[in-house]
């Protein structure tokens, strides 16, 4: 297709709809920019309106790139151990909201006052 022929068809199209060539280029670039923005930030309809079900509630470093994670999925809580070569499921935590407030039983060799 000849370049002049293309420009002539573009001007004819824009003239039919009352647009100048500059306005048509601006509208097309705005549409392309919006599509690039949405792709860049992955703003899909699902991610905008659905709540995140998987959450990291707490983490505790154990040193040497090892740590514990308390995660929740929906209403369940789990304890995971993470180490340099992977991770391991340790246990399912109870439904008690205030797990940290519970006291551990004293060690048998330690006298309580």
C-alpha positions in Angstrom: 0.0 0.0 0.0 1.3 3.4 -1.0 2.0 5.9 1.9 0.1 8.7 0.1 -2.9 6.4 -0.5 -2.9 5.5 3.2 -2.9 9.1 4.3 -5.6 10.0 1.9 -7.8 7.2 3.2 -7.1 8.3 6.8 -8.1 11.9 6.0 -11.3 10.7 4.3 -12.2 8.5 7.3 -11.6 11.4 9.8 -13.5 13.8 7.6 -16.5 11.6 7.6 -16.7 11.6 11.4 -15.6 15.2 11.9 -12.2 14.4 13.3 -8.9 15.9 12.4 -6.0 13.5 11.8 -4.3 14.8 15.0 -7.4 14.1 17.1 -7.6 10.5 15.7 -4.0 9.9 16.5 -4.5 11.3 20.1 -7.5 9.0 20.7 -5.7 6.0 19.4 -2.6 6.7 21.5 -4.8 7.2 24.6 -6.4 3.8 24.0 -3.0 2.1 23.5 -1.6 3.8 26.6 -4.6 2.6 28.7 -4.2 -1.0 27.5 -0.4 -0.9 28.3 -1.2 0.5 31.7 -3.7 -2.2 32.5 -1.4 -4.9 31.3 1.5 -3.5 33.3 -0.3 -3.5 36.6 -2.4 -6.5 35.8 -5.6 -4.8 36.9 -8.0 -7.5 36.0 -11.6 -7.5 37.1 -11.0 -10.5 39.3 -8.1 -9.0 41.2 -9.9 -5.7 41.8 -13.1 -7.1 43.3 -12.0 -10.3 45.1 -10.4 -10.1 48.6 -7.1 -11.8 49.1 -7.6 -15.1 50.9 -4.0 -16.0 51.6 -2.3 -13.7 54.2 0.9 -13.8 56.1 0.0 -13.0 59.7 3.4 -13.2 61.3 6.9 -14.2 60.6 9.8 -14.9 63.0 13.4 -15.2 61.9 15.4 -18.1 63.3 18.7 -17.0 61.8 20.7 -18.5 59.0 17.9 -17.8 56.4 15.4 -19.9 58.4 12.1 -18.6 59.7 8.6 -19.5 60.8 5.5 -18.2 59.1 1.9 -18.1 60.5 -0.3 -17.8 57.5 -4.1 -17.8 57.1 -6.3 -19.0 54.2 -9.9 -18.0 54.6 -10.5 -18.9 58.3 -7.8 -21.5 58.8 -4.3 -20.8 60.3 -1.1 -22.7 59.6 2.5 -22.8 60.8 5.1 -23.2 58.1 8.9 -23.6 58.5 11.0 -22.0 55.7 14.6 -22.9 55.2 17.1 -22.2 52.4 16.2 -25.4 50.4 12.4 -25.2 50.7 9.6 -25.1 53.2 7.6 -27.5 55.4 4.1 -27.6 56.8 4.5 -27.9 60.6 1.0 -27.8 62.0 -2.5 -26.4 61.7 -3.1 -23.8 64.4 -6.3 -23.8 66.4 -9.2 -21.4 65.8 -8.3 -19.5 69.0 -7.9 -15.8 68.2 -5.5 -15.0 71.0 -2.8 -17.7 70.6 0.0 -15.4 71.8 -1.7 -14.7 75.1 -1.6 -18.3 76.2 1.1 -19.1 78.6 3.3 -22.2 78.3 3.4 -24.6 81.2 6.4 -24.0 83.4 9.4 -26.3 82.9 9.6 -29.0 85.6 13.1 -27.8 86.8 12.0 -24.1 87.2 10.1 -23.2 90.3 7.4 -20.5 90.0 7.1 -17.9 92.6 
